[in-house]
Amino acid sequence: MTQIDAQARKEQHREDWDRAAPIWRKYDESLRRGSEPLTRRLLDLAGIKLGQRVLDIASGTGEPGLSAAEIAGSSGFVLLTDQSPEMLAVARDKARVQGLQNVEFRVCDAEQLELDQESFDAALCRGALPLMPDPPAVLRIAHAALKPGGRIAVTAGGRPEANPYFTVPYLVLRGYTTLPRYEPGAPGPLYFADPGRLSSLLADAGFRELHFETLELVPMEFESGSAYWEYSRSFWGVASVLAQIPTDQHEKIAQEVAALATSGNPESTVSLTSELVLASGVK
């Protein structure tokens, strides 16, 4: 991928996430509850403790950074970063409601984070690493920012066949346009479905004592197929693909996604599973 391609991709991601922020705000509490097992396990793997300084990379609407802030307490500190100011605005509002005073927010490209070396006890990244043009650069930055003995914990999407929560819209969209093809070794939504790839990158960045596991959960349930489509169309990848399809076909796509997500009964509830890869390491 050329530098120009990478920059264009970042700008498209930022625009997509900014547009998606109102939908994520609407569903935030449901998503937080559904993803709580993942958040808690991620915090456990990172070894978050009272008084620690924590870096949350690509925080989005605030998780797992805000949960880490609760554990770190008033003697600790969490820096939440994201390239989308609109998504991070949701996190700021949540922190204000929760009364968290030990957090700071920074709108920044994860590959260009400027941090004091050896200034954090732990680093987190939930779900965003495979979407970045240069994941190795992000891991190197995190490694440099961690104190000796500091821990990193990240998550990524697992096997496509075990992720209907994410893949259902694409099964429909591929009937309307050519979907992006991610070559082996090139970043994309399923970049780390093979844990071996993530293991290599973590080791190359300098991390040791690597640990991997998988977790299956239902990130969020929806009252109907149409509610699932309203939410899933805000995924950065779905939004980008949909923008390439004539608008007069969007309603038909919405109906097909709703039907597929509910096994043919669009008015029934949607409860789709997602498999996640979790990884941790020590500096």
MIKOLVO-697480 format. One record per residue (C-alpha): x, y, z. Coordinates in steps of 0.05 Angstrom, whole numbers, padded with zeros to 5 digits, always signed. Layout:
% MIKOLVO-697480
XYZ ...
***
This chain:
% MIKOLVO-697480
+00000+00000+00000 +00029+00068-00020 +00032+00127+00027 -00022+00162-00014 -00068+00101-00011 -00057+00094+00064 -00073+00168+00076 -00136+00164+00033 -00158+00102+00072 -00148+00138+00138 -00188+00198+00115 -00244+00153+00092 -00244+00116+00159 -00247+00181+00197 -00306+00207+00155 -00343+00140+00163 -00333+00138+00238 -00353+00211+00246 -00418+00197+00208 -00430+00134+00249 -00421+00169+00317 -00496+00186+00327 -00515+00113+00315 -00461+00089+00364 -00486+00140+00415 -00557+00113+00407 -00536+00041+00419 -00479+00054+00467 -00510+00026+00530 -00533-00038+00496 -00466-00047+00463 -00430-00034+00529 -00470-00088+00564 -00462-00139+00509 -00387-00127+00504 -00374-00125+00579 -00345-00196+00582 -00296-00176+00528 -00278-00111+00562 -00267-00144+00630 -00224-00199+00601 -00183-00148+00562 -00171-00108+00626 -00151-00172+00662 -00101-00190+00608 -00071-00120+00612 -00065-00127+00687 -00099-00059+00701 -00091-00039+00774 -00103+00020+00820 -00057+00078+00807 -00034+00057+00738 -00024+00100+00676 -00061+00068+00617 -00061+00082+00542 -00124+00065+00503 -00111+00065+00428 -00170+00078+00382 -00218+00087+00440 -00279+00103+00397 -00337+00116+00444 -00294+00102+00505 -00285+00028+00517 -00244-00002+00546 -00211+00063+00568 -00267+00087+00613 -00273+00020+00648 -00197+00021+00658 -00204+00090+00689 -00253+00063+00740 -00201+00011+00762 -00141+00059+00760 -00178+00107+00806 -00161+00178+00824 -00087+00160+00833 -00084+00133+00762 -00093+00162+00693 -00121+00139+00625 -00106+00171+00558 -00161+00156+00508 -00142+00168+00435 -00180+00163+00369 -00176+00194+00300 -00251+00209+00299 -00269+00271+00339 -00343+00254+00337 -00333+00184+00366 -00287+00212+00420 -00339+00265+00437 -00386+00208+00458 -00331+00182+00504 -00321+00251+00534 -00395+00258+00549 -00396+00189+00582 -00335+00207+00625 -00370+00271+00647 -00433+00233+00666 -00392+00181+00704 -00354+00235+00740 -00286+00209+00717 -00231+00260+00730 -00171+00216+00714 -00179+00215+00639 -00153+00255+00580 -00176+00253+00508 -00133+00263+00446 -00157+00264+00374 -00098+00233+00336 -00079+00182+00284 -00055+00120+00322 +00005+00114+00276 +00027+00184+00294 +00017+00184+00369 +00071+00225+00404 +00081+00198+00474 +00136+00201+00527 +00176+00137+00527 +00165+00089+00584 +00108+00131+00612 +00051+00080+00614 +00039+00017+00654 -00010-00014+00605 -00035-00006+00534 -00103-00027+00505 -00132-00032+00435 -00201-00063+00427 -00218-00084+00356 -00185-00028+00316 -00115-00054+00303 -00133-00096+00240 -00167-00035+00209 -00104+00007+00210 -00059+00013+00148 +00004+00000+00189 -00009-00043+00252 +00065-00056+00264 +00077+00019+00272 +00021+00024+00324 +00051-00035+00363 +00120-00004+00362 +00092+00062+00389 +00056+00025+00444 +00119-00014+00462 +00161+00049+00467 +00109+00083+00511 +00106+00025+00561 +00150+00020+00622 +00193-00043+00627 +00146-00098+00650 +00085-00060+00623 +00031-00100+00589 -00008-00094+00525 -00075-00126+00510 -00111-00124+00443 -00171-00155+00409 -00189-00169+00336 -00243-00205+00297 -00237-00280+00293 -00256-00330+00238 -00306-00304+00186 -00350-00366+00194 -00354-00352+00269 -00373-00278+00261 -00443-00271+00232 -00452-00208+00275 -00402-00174+00228 -00407-00214+00163 -00482-00216+00149 -00484-00148+00114 -00425-00167+00069 -00459-00231+00047 -00515-00187+00018 -00471-00130-00007 -00428-00176-00049 -00489-00188-00092 -00490-00114-00111 -00417-00095-00119 -00346-00121-00117 -00322-00122-00045 -00251-00101-00028 -00202-00158-00029 -00151-00161+00025 -00088-00195+00002 -00050-00241+00050 -00009-00198+00097 -00048-00134+00080 -00087-00100+00136 -00163-00109+00134 -00221-00129+00178 -00199-00202+00184 -00124-00188+00186 -00115-00223+00253 -00165-00280+00246 -00102-00322+00244 -00069-00310+00312 -00002-00328+00283 +00000-00263+00245 -00013-00222+00307 +00038-00263+00346 +00092-00246+00295 +00076-00172+00297 +00075-00169+00373 +00141-00206+00377 +00172-00161+00323 +00150-00100+00363 +00189-00127+00423 +00134-00159+00465 +00147-00225+00502 +00107-00275+00544 +00053-00273+00490 -00015-00302+00507 -00074-00316+00460 -00145-00338+00470 -00213-00332+00436 -00279-00308+00464 -00349-00316+00434 -00405-00269+00453 -00466-00233+00427 -00442-00160+00426 -00513-00133+00422 -00584-00157+00409 -00632-00119+00365 -00707-00115+00367 -00713-00129+00292 -00675-00141+00228 -00684-00068+00208 -00654-00045+00274 -00594-00090+00261 -00585-00060+00192 -00590+00011+00219 -00533-00005+00265 -00490-00049+00220 -00491+00001+00163 -00451+00047+00208 -00392-00001+00208 -00337+00035+00170 -00331-00020+00118 -00405-00027+00105 -00413+00048+00098 -00356+00052+00048 -00385-00004+00006 -00456+00022+00009 -00432+00090-00017 -00410+00055-00081 -00480+00027-00094 -00537+00068-00126 -00583+00095-00072 -00644+00066-00106 -00618-00003-00087 -00606+00012-00014 -00676-00005+00010 -00673-00073-00024 -00606-00085+00010 -00635-00065+00077 -00692-00115+00068 -00645-00172+00048 -00598-00159+00107 -00657-00157+00155 -00684-00223+00128 -00616-00257+00130 -00601-00234+00201 -00668-00262+00225 -00670-00326+00184 -00727-00299+00142 -00769-00264+00194 -00747-00190+00193 -00792-00171+00252 -00760-00221+00300 -00702-00204+00346 -00630-00209+00322 -00579-00245+00365 -00516-00259+00325 -00451-00284+00354 -00381-00257+00345 -00315-00293+00356 -00258-00249+00381 -00183-00262+00385 -00151-00234+00449 -00076-00225+00455 -00030-00198+00509 +00044-00188+00519 +00097-00158+00564 +00150-00107+00549 
***
